[in-house]
């Protein structure tokens, strides 16, 4: 089983108990909005949790760093090529760049204990605005596991503090390992001056 390191401001929801996950989601959103009661937020929370469960998510978390806009982190298992090697990694990366959509701005490969992971950054532009699609900033990673590729996605409706999210996401992806290994906590720290584009993420 795969595990990743998450800092304290990443609040993992108990998807195995959907009702509890809805309550925790609504409570966290209420705190972010400064709302005392959560009754009005439970419908929104229920829709979000139900969507994740129906998609087969094995991870859902709210990311609430003090220096960045809130974001949602999800993990879903997808089919993995029989041989996950350098060629298949390059093929997936090329595919993301060629047919991943106009919002795919860049890709990179990160080393993990489980093998190389392909990471893509999605930044909405004029194409999404014209199509009236949600303008969501996303980071996605395909991480190899024994059960398939784990598609890890971090999404935020705002680019406020996006550098922080970029650094956090790459740290989380690079920490992926077998669950039996001893965890190494991700530090709660501000991002480096280097941006996602210019920084070499090699841990």
Order of alpha helices (4+ residues) and beta strands (2+ residues): beta-beta-alpha-alpha-beta-beta-alpha-beta-beta-alpha-beta-beta-alpha-beta
